[in-house]
Structure formats: C-alpha cells, structure tokens
C-alpha cells in the first residue's frame, strides 16, 4: 500500500520534471513517519513492527497524525477520521508548501 500511495503522490500531486522521479522519497518518508526505520535487519523486532502496523491500521495514532504515515504540527484537523488522500495533502501542504 505504501508503494502504491508513494506512486500516486509522485504522479498525481508532486511530479516535477526538474526534480525527477521522487517516488522513493515519498515511500521512505511514510516509512520513517511510522517509525519503522528503527528496525533495520540487525535490530528487527517482529512484535514492535507489528504493533506499529496495527496502530496505523486501527488509526490509533495522535489526532495530528503523529504515529501514522502523515502528520502535521500546525493543524487542528483530526487525521484519525480523514481519508489517507486528505492526510497526504495536508502533510504535503505543511512540509513542502507552507511558508509562515
């Protein structure tokens, strides 16, 4: 699912010929936002990884999306009740477009 969403992110929203294909950037961003980068092969913990994935699938993350694949720090929207597409748009808006 993360690969497909990363492809849609690149192809439908963030495509920029000057930047080239950034599908892998979107994938690894989501992967890291979940906290899965803490478990490389030598530190892999199936129980911890499954807990992270289950919390994500059950939407048991913070209201602002922290603990999910997308989050914001300046927004009051409840990510737990929004479609992933909207969560992604809010995340990209804050992290790539927002200039206070």
Buried (B, 14 or more C-beta within 10 A) or exposed (E): EBEEBBBBBBEEEBEEEEEEEBBEBBBBBBBEBBBBEEBEEEEEEEEBBEEBEEBBEEBEBEEBBBBBBBBBEEBEBEBBEBEBEEBBBBBBEBEEEEEE
